[in-house]
Amino acid sequence: MPTLNTITDLHNKLEQLEQQAHEVRIARDSAICEAVSAQTASQYRIAKTLGISTAAINLIVKKQRADKP
């Protein structure tokens, strides 16, 4: 890995890390949406593995149900 000696290198590395963090958040949110929409025990376990509490999942489910026409 190259040594980060310049401000430009540091800036580029920061942008790369921010992009990676954004991609991780998208993947996490996608997994949560799948777990909530299907509402199966195995998908709830996926959300739990991602560190999402059952209470948070239940709040999302309630909100989705309230938003349905």
N, C-alpha and C positions, 0 to 999 in steps of 0.2 A: 504494500500500500504506500502511495507516495506521501512524503512528509508535507504537512500543511504549513508552509512558511509564509504565505502571503495573504493579504486581506482578500484577494480575489479567490484564492483556493478555499479559504474559510467560508466565504459567501456562497460559493458553488456547493460546498459540502452541506451547508445549512439548507440550501434549496433542495438538495437531494434528500436529506433527512425529512424535511417537511413534506415532500411528495410521497415518500415511503409511509410516513405517518398517516397521511390522507388516504392512501390506498388501504392501509390496515383498518382504518375507521370504516371505510366503505365496505370492506369484506365483513367486518364485525356486524355492521348494521344490516347487511344483506342476510347474514346467518340468523340474526334476531328476527327479522321480518319473516323468514321462512318458518322459523320455530313457532312464531305467534300465529301466523296465518293458518298453518296446518293443525296446530294445537294437539300434537301427538306427544306422547310421553318421551319418545326418543328425541324428538326435536327440542323439547323442553330441556332434556339433559345436555344437548349441544349448547343451548343458551347458558345453562348453569356452568358448563365447562368454560365458557367465555367470561364467566364472572358476573353474569347478569342474575340478579336475585329473582326469586319466584314472584315476590311482591311487585317488582318492576314489570315483569312479564304480564302479570295479571292486570296491572294498570293499563298497559298497552292494549291488551285484549278488550278490556272494558271500553277504552276510547274507540277502538275500531268498531266495536258493536254499536256504540252510540252514533258513530259517523255513518253507519249504513242506512240507506233510505228505507 
